[in-house]
Amino acid sequence: MNKVPESIRKELAALAAKPESDIDFSDLPATTKQDWQGAVRGKFYRPVKQQLTVRIDADVVEWLKEEGKGYQSRMNDILRTAMLDKVRHR
């Protein structure tokens, strides 16, 4: 449910519609390639997890558990890779 007040939504919409040429960037210096050296995309991004019940073949679960703790995270990584691969090839 969206609990953002209408006044804030209007202000955000007005800001989003503002052309970049009208924005004062004088207190924000431009960055260089050196500034971004070593930066990692998504380092602090944590997607929202959703708990659900799924039926996975026993041999697949066994294979995931072979490497020890974290089999659910490995399953998530496999599914994310497949999802992103499919999105890239559309």
C-alpha positions as CSV (number, residue, x, y, z in Angstrom):
1,M,0.0,0.0,0.0
2,N,1.4,3.4,-1.0
3,K,1.5,5.7,2.1
4,V,3.4,8.6,0.5
5,P,1.3,11.7,1.0
6,E,-0.2,13.3,-2.1
7,S,1.8,16.6,-1.5
8,I,5.1,14.6,-1.5
9,R,4.1,12.7,-4.6
10,K,3.4,16.0,-6.4
11,E,6.7,17.4,-5.4
12,L,8.6,14.3,-6.5
13,A,6.7,14.4,-9.9
14,A,7.6,18.1,-10.3
15,L,11.3,17.4,-9.6
16,A,11.3,14.4,-12.0
17,A,9.9,16.5,-14.7
18,K,12.5,19.3,-14.3
19,P,15.1,19.3,-17.1
20,E,18.7,18.7,-16.0
21,S,19.7,22.1,-17.5
22,D,17.6,23.7,-14.7
23,I,19.5,21.8,-11.9
24,D,22.4,23.6,-10.1
25,F,25.3,21.1,-9.9
26,S,27.8,23.8,-8.8
27,D,28.3,22.2,-5.4
28,L,28.7,18.7,-6.8
29,P,32.0,18.4,-8.8
30,A,32.1,16.0,-11.8
31,T,33.5,12.6,-11.1
32,T,36.4,11.0,-13.0
33,K,37.1,7.4,-14.0
34,Q,39.6,7.3,-11.1
35,D,36.9,8.2,-8.6
36,W,35.0,5.0,-9.6
37,Q,38.1,2.7,-9.7
38,G,37.3,-0.3,-7.5
39,A,33.6,0.5,-7.2
40,V,31.3,-2.4,-7.2
41,R,27.8,-2.2,-8.6
42,G,25.0,-3.4,-6.3
43,K,27.3,-4.0,-3.3
44,F,24.8,-2.8,-0.8
45,Y,21.6,-3.8,-2.7
46,R,19.6,-6.5,-1.0
47,P,16.5,-7.6,-2.8
48,V,13.4,-8.2,-0.7
49,K,13.1,-11.9,0.0
50,Q,9.7,-13.7,-0.3
51,Q,9.1,-16.9,1.7
52,L,7.3,-19.6,-0.3
53,T,6.9,-23.3,-0.6
54,V,8.1,-25.1,-3.7
55,R,8.5,-28.7,-4.7
56,I,12.0,-29.4,-5.9
57,D,13.1,-32.9,-7.1
58,A,15.0,-34.7,-4.3
59,D,18.1,-35.2,-6.4
60,V,18.3,-31.5,-7.2
61,V,18.0,-30.6,-3.5
62,E,20.7,-33.2,-2.6
63,W,23.0,-31.7,-5.3
64,L,22.5,-28.2,-3.9
65,K,23.2,-29.4,-0.3
66,E,26.4,-31.2,-1.3
67,E,28.4,-28.0,-0.9
68,G,27.1,-27.5,2.6
69,K,25.3,-24.6,4.2
70,G,23.7,-22.0,1.9
71,Y,21.9,-24.2,-0.5
72,Q,18.9,-21.9,-0.7
73,S,21.1,-19.0,-1.6
74,R,22.8,-21.1,-4.3
75,M,19.4,-22.0,-5.7
76,N,18.5,-18.3,-5.7
77,D,21.7,-17.5,-7.6
78,I,21.0,-20.2,-10.2
79,L,17.5,-18.9,-10.7
80,R,18.7,-15.3,-10.9
81,T,21.3,-16.2,-13.5
82,A,18.7,-18.0,-15.6
83,M,16.3,-15.1,-15.3
84,L,18.9,-12.5,-16.3
85,D,20.1,-14.7,-19.2
86,K,16.5,-14.9,-20.5
87,V,16.0,-11.1,-20.1
88,R,19.3,-10.4,-22.0
89,H,18.2,-12.6,-24.9
90,R,14.7,-11.2,-25.5
